[in-house]
């Protein structure tokens, strides 16, 4: 389970996932014209906190953590 969660975190924080989000939502507009995309992706990666949480009691998925 730990290995799978780590893999999911890597996918979530990958450049291929974050770059389209930066472009689509116009994130970091002041930096976009003067900084390389690598720096913008790194900035967004630092701003994202991925934490597994316990599922709510009424969900029946007691053994499967979720991300917030």
TIDO-162599 format. One record per residue (C-alpha): residue in one letter; z, x, y. Coordinates in steps of 0.5 Angstrom, whole numbers. Each point is the difference from the previous one (the first is absolute). Example, Ala and Ser with C-alpha at 12.3 -4.5 7.8 and 13.67 -1.06 7.14 Angstrom:
TIDO-162599
  residu      z      x      y
       a     16     25     -9
       s     -2      2      7
This chain:
TIDO-162599
  residu      z      x      y
       x      0      0      0
       x      2      6      5
       x     -7      3     -1
       x     -4     -6      1
       x      4     -2      6
       x     -1      7      3
       x     -8     -1     -2
       x      0     -6      4
       x      4      3      6
       x     -6      6      0
       x     -5     -6      0
       x      3     -4      6
       x      1      7      4
       x     -7      2     -2
       x     -5      2      6
       x     -5     -5     -3
       x      5     -6      0
       x      2      2      7
       x     -6      2      4
       x     -3     -7      0
       x      6     -3      2
       x      1      5      6
       x     -8     -2      2
       x      1     -7     -2
       x      6     -2      4
       x     -1      6      6
       x      6      3     -2
       x      2      6      5
       x     -5     -1      5
       x      2      5      5
       x      0      5     -5
       x     -7     -2     -4
       x     -4      3      5
       x      3      7      0
       x      3      1     -7
       x     -3      1     -6
       x      1     -6     -5
       x      4      5     -5
       x      5      0      6
       x      0     -8      1
       x      1     -1     -8
       x      5      5      0
       x      4     -4      6
       x     -1     -6     -4
       x      2      3     -7
       x      7      2      4
       x      1     -7      3
       x     -1     -3     -7
       x      7     -1     -4
       x     -1     -2     -7
       x      6     -2     -4
       x      1     -4     -6
       x      4     -6      0
       x      3     -4     -5
       x     -3     -7     -1
       x      3     -6      2
       x      4     -4     -6
       x     -5     -6      0
       x     -6      4     -1
       x      1      1     -8
       x     -3      7      1
       x      7      4      0
       x     -3      6     -3
       x     -5      1      5
       x      1      3      7
       x     -4     -2      6
       x     -2      4      6
       x      2     -1      7
